[in-house]
């Protein structure tokens, strides 16, 4: 390892530990950004629902599509040589961010139940939220399929998006 470190320093590359720390820092910031976006979409849902009722659902879907793609790029920038470690890092980081999102959604459901008015059933509000998530999820998946098909026909090659 010392020879690899010397070779990296001589070539002007950053050592592997610096790349790893940078990657983890960027991943942590992505996690914090995701939680802030989820917080804003849930807590300002009433004001956003007047203009477009599916805003919070779109934020959740965007996080679920973009975060895995960004994590793959971050792990790629770390230049990890062992493929099994690359896969472990990608899966672990995406899992942690998605679980933070799920936990946050459950907390927001509890807040919805606590803040529900006497004449509004909290189960109804939660059902509406899940209905919006399903509608946005289906719409985005159809759009991705259409874009893939059009790009495939135009280029004549197979193009694949890694949507988790």
Secondary structure, DSSP 8 states (H G I E B T S, - for coil): -HHHHHHHHHTT---HHHHHHHHHHHHHHHHHHHHHHHHHHHHTHHHHHHH-TTHHHHHHHHHHHHHHHHHHHHHHHTT---HHHHHHHHHHHHHHHHHHHHHHHHHHHHHHHHH--TTS-HHHHHHHHHHHHHHHHHHHHHHHHHHHHHHHHHHSS-------
